[in-house]
Amino acid sequence: MDLSGSIPALVTPFKGGQVDMAALKQLVELQIQGGSSGILVCGTTGESATLTHEEHERVIEATVQAVKGRVKVIAGTGSNNTAEAIRLTAFAKKAGADAALLIAPYYNKPSQEGLYQHFKAVAQAVDLPQIPYNIQGRTAVNVEPETLARLAGLPNIVAVKEASGSLEQMSRVRQLCGDKLALISGDDALTLPVMAIGGVGVMSVAANIAPRATADLVAKAAAGDYAGARAIHYALLPLVRALFCETNPAPVKAALGLMGLCGAELRLPLVSIKPENLERLRKEMQAFGLLKH
């Protein structure tokens, strides 16, 4: 399965405490017109942790329907409960998603063998391309390169979203797994270096507000135009830093609110960013040309 390119980790817009389905469809259209090669829904940026199971399923269904086969749809279906991850992944397949993203089980702190058995169980239960997501800062566990190499031998495990922050670890993943496991950046600030070591693209927060620039960066790097990719990388970097001034997705939702693309509403325990950070974000968005001065 081709998972190359820029794939936004889409926010889930809320309005009055409910999922704003009209805004969701508009955001999907914005991404397709902006050159994104796929849409990831119900991930961390999509506030999946505070969606009800019914909402989670409705967002996946609505996204598939809005995309209409024009780009890939990747559904976040991970859980720290293996049975629940299997159920959500099976639903994603039924709804028409092209692949599933499964975060490493959080809070439980499984061993490497436990991680392997978890991902293996989901892969064997549901015949759908699957992408383990490694982000120790959120989960308290790191999926080691050797574990990913074992997972790469399973037919349905096709890629890894790597947000460990360690290029050395990602290099080892690439070295051990080769072409059996596509390496996808899970960190906007590292997209270019990840591409340089053999990555195929990014699952991006920044693409929510700058889809064309993010897609162009990945396309230039993939074509070997590293000078062109570097120019975009450094232009984007101050904006990316502002988008992570507080816990994701609070800043990017604030940014979308400033652009009038959807409300900035979050669900507790997340709260709106501080006024000084909102001003910082506004300035970086203006400097990048996303807002008028």
Residue, then its C-alpha position, 0 to 999 in steps of 0.5 A: m500500500d502506498l502511504s507516501g506523501s503528506i497525510p494530515a492528522l485531521v482535527t475533530p471539529f466541535k460545536g456546542g459539545q458535539v462533533d461538527m460534521a459540516a466543518l469536518k467535511q469542509l476540512v476534508e475538502l480543504q485537504i484534498q484541494g491542498g494536495s494532501s495524499g491522504i486523511l488521518v482521522c481519530g488520531t491524537t490530533g483528532e482528540s480520539a481519547t475523548l470521543t465516544h465510541e459512537e462518535h469515533e465511528r461516525v467520524i470515520e464513516a463521514t470522512v470516508q463518505a466525504v473523501k469519495g475515494r479521492v485519497k486514502v483514509i487512515a482511521g485511528t483505531g488504537s487502544n490500550n485494550t486489544a479487544e477494543a482495538i480489534r473492534l474499532t479496526a474491524f469497524a474501520k474496514k467495514a466503513g471503507a477506510d483504507a488503513a488503520l493507525l494503532i497507537a502503542p498501548y498506553y498506561n498499561k506499559p506492556s513489555q516488548e513481547g506484549l507490544y508484539q502480541h498486541f499488534k499481531a492480534v489486531a493484524q491477524a483479526v482484521d484483514l486491513p493494512q495497519i500502521p503501528y504508531n510509536i510515540q513514547g511521550r504519550t504512551a510511556v512505552n517505546v516500540e523498539p526497532e527489533t519489535l518493529a522488525r518482527l511486526a514487519g513480517l506480518p502481512n497486514i503491518v505495512a508501515v510505522k508512524e514514528a514520533s520517538g524523536s530519535l533519528e538514530q532509532m528511525s535509522r535502525v527501523r529502516q535498516l532492520c525493516g527495509d522496504k517491508l515497513a514504510l517509515i512515516s514521520g510523526d513529527d512535523a519538525l523532523t519530516l525532512p530528516v526522516m525523508a533523508i534516511g528513507g522515510v516516505g512522508v509525514m502524518s502531519v499536524a501542520a498540514n491542517i493549516a498549511p496543506r500545500a506547503t507540507a505536501d510540497l516539502v514531501a514531494k520535493a524531498a521524494a524527488g531528491d530536490y533537497a534544496g527546495a525541500r529545505a527552503i520549505h522546511y525552514a519556512l515552516l519551522p517557526l510555524v511548526r514550533a508555534l503549533f506545539c507551544e502547548t499540548n496538541p491539538a490545542p494550538v492547531k485548533a486555535a489556528l483553524g479558529l483564527m482562519g475561520l475554518c472551524g471552531a477552536e473548541l476542545r474537550l476537557p481535559l484540554v483547554s484553550i491555549k494561553p493568550e500570549n501563545l495565541e498571539r505568538l501563533r497569530k504572528e507566525m501564521q501572519a509571517f507564513g501568509l496564512l493570515k492577513h496583517 
